[in-house]
């Protein structure tokens, strides 16, 4: 295989090719948005159901997935775990001041969208009120606005976490 092909994106039909089973199951978990059977996860991860079950149990113990009892047992991605990881990563990689500045920038961006669309949130904007030539741009803005709201929330949590960890101890 030449270097250009090896460095490119994975093929769509086998996105986890070249990874071990544990990584493939984890990759499949990352894409879960609803409770999914072991059989479906095993198929996505291109592994046996027994291997998928073993790694899913391991990931459930770590809090990465949530196990839903029943017949059949189903697993789903634990969004709270991934949010916790993101907040910790932001707090670890940024200073309190950097996080404060980013929260301020995101707040300005959100206020700009509120002013532009005369609405408090993207959900309040009726895209059909715009002419056909503008709709694509409005959808992009609404997606960016929603992302800014979520990023501000995460950065603010990280700022509070970082500020708490740098506070002098009174002991």
C-alpha positions in Angstrom: 0.0 0.0 0.0 1.5 3.4 -0.9 2.0 6.2 1.6 -0.8 8.4 0.2 -3.4 5.7 0.6 -2.2 4.7 4.1 -2.4 8.3 5.3 -5.8 9.0 3.9 -9.2 8.5 5.5 -10.4 4.9 6.2 -12.6 3.3 3.6 -16.3 3.9 4.2 -17.2 0.2 4.1 -14.6 -0.7 6.8 -13.9 2.4 8.9 -12.0 0.4 11.6 -9.8 -1.7 9.4 -6.4 -2.2 10.9 -7.5 -1.6 14.5 -7.8 -4.4 17.1 -11.2 -5.6 18.3 -11.1 -3.5 21.5 -10.6 -0.3 19.3 -13.3 -1.4 16.8 -15.9 -1.9 19.6 -14.9 1.4 21.1 -15.3 3.1 17.7 -18.7 1.5 17.3 -19.7 2.8 20.7 -18.7 6.3 19.8 -21.3 6.3 17.0 -24.2 4.9 19.2 -27.0 7.4 19.8 -29.6 5.0 21.1 -29.6 1.6 22.9 -28.2 -1.0 20.5 -28.0 -4.7 20.7 -24.7 -6.6 21.1 -25.3 -8.2 17.7 -25.6 -4.8 16.0 -22.5 -3.5 17.7 -20.6 -6.7 16.8 -21.6 -6.2 13.2 -20.5 -2.6 13.2 -17.2 -3.5 14.9 -16.7 -6.5 12.6 -16.2 -8.9 15.5 -17.9 -11.8 17.2 -20.8 -11.2 19.6 -18.8 -12.7 22.4 -15.9 -10.3 21.8 -18.3 -7.4 21.6 -20.0 -8.5 24.8 -16.6 -8.8 26.6 -15.5 -5.3 25.6 -19.0 -3.8 26.2 -18.9 -5.2 29.7 -15.5 -3.6 30.3 -16.7 -0.3 28.9 -19.8 -0.4 31.1 -17.6 -0.9 34.1 -15.6 2.2 33.1 -18.8 4.2 32.6 -18.2 4.6 28.8 -21.4 2.8 27.9 -24.7 2.3 29.7 -26.1 -1.2 29.8 -29.9 -1.6 29.4 -31.2 -4.9 30.8 -33.8 -6.8 28.8 -34.0 -9.2 26.1 -31.9 -8.6 24.3 -29.5 -6.5 26.4 -28.7 -3.2 24.8 -25.9 -0.7 25.2 -25.6 3.0 24.5 -22.9 5.6 24.6 -22.8 7.4 28.0 -23.0 11.0 26.9 -22.2 12.2 30.5 -18.9 10.3 30.4 -17.8 12.0 27.2 -18.9 15.4 28.5 -16.9 14.8 31.7 -13.9 13.9 29.6 -14.2 17.0 27.4 -14.6 19.3 30.5 -11.5 17.7 32.1 -9.5 18.0 28.9 -10.4 21.7 28.5 -9.5 22.4 32.2 -6.2 20.6 31.9 -5.2 22.2 28.6 -6.2 25.8 29.2 -5.6 28.4 31.9 -8.5 29.9 33.8 -7.9 33.1 31.9 -7.9 31.3 28.5 -11.2 29.6 29.4 -12.7 32.9 30.6 -11.8 34.6 27.3 -13.2 31.7 25.3 -16.5 31.9 27.3 -16.6 35.6 26.6 -16.0 35.1 22.9 -18.7 32.4 22.7 -21.1 34.7 24.6 -20.5 37.5 22.1 -21.1 35.1 19.2 -24.3 33.9 20.8 -25.5 37.4 21.3 -24.7 38.2 17.7 -27.0 35.4 16.5 -29.7 36.5 19.0 -29.6 40.0 17.5 -29.4 38.8 13.9 -32.4 36.4 14.2 -34.3 38.3 16.9 -34.7 35.1 18.9 -33.3 33.7 22.2 -32.3 30.3 20.7 -31.9 28.6 17.4 -35.0 26.5 18.1 -37.1 29.7 17.9 -36.0 30.5 14.3 -38.4 29.4 11.6 -36.2 28.7 8.6 -39.2 28.8 6.2 -39.5 32.6 6.9 -36.4 33.1 4.8 -36.2 33.0 1.0 -34.8 29.9 -0.7 -31.5 31.5 -1.5 -30.9 32.1 2.2 -32.0 28.8 3.7 -28.7 27.0 3.5 -26.9 29.9 5.2 -29.5 30.1 7.9 -29.2 26.4 8.6 -25.4 26.8 8.9 -25.9 29.8 11.3 -28.4 27.8 13.4 -25.9 24.9 13.7 -23.1 27.2 14.6 -25.3 29.0 17.1 -26.3 25.7 18.8 -22.6 24.6 18.8 -21.6 27.9 20.4 -24.2 27.5 23.2 -22.9 24.0 23.9 -19.3 25.0 23.8 -19.9 27.9 26.1 -21.5 25.6 28.6 -18.6 23.2 28.5 -16.0 25.9 28.6 -17.8 27.5 31.6 -17.8 24.2 33.4 -14.1 23.8 32.7 -13.4 27.3 33.8 -15.1 26.6 37.2 -13.3 23.3 37.5 -9.9 24.9 36.7 -10.6 27.9 39.0 -11.5 25.5 41.8 -8.3 23.4 41.4 -6.1 26.5 41.5 -7.8 28.1 44.5 -5.4 28.3 47.5 -6.1 25.7 50.2 -6.9 26.8 53.7 -5.5 24.1 55.8 
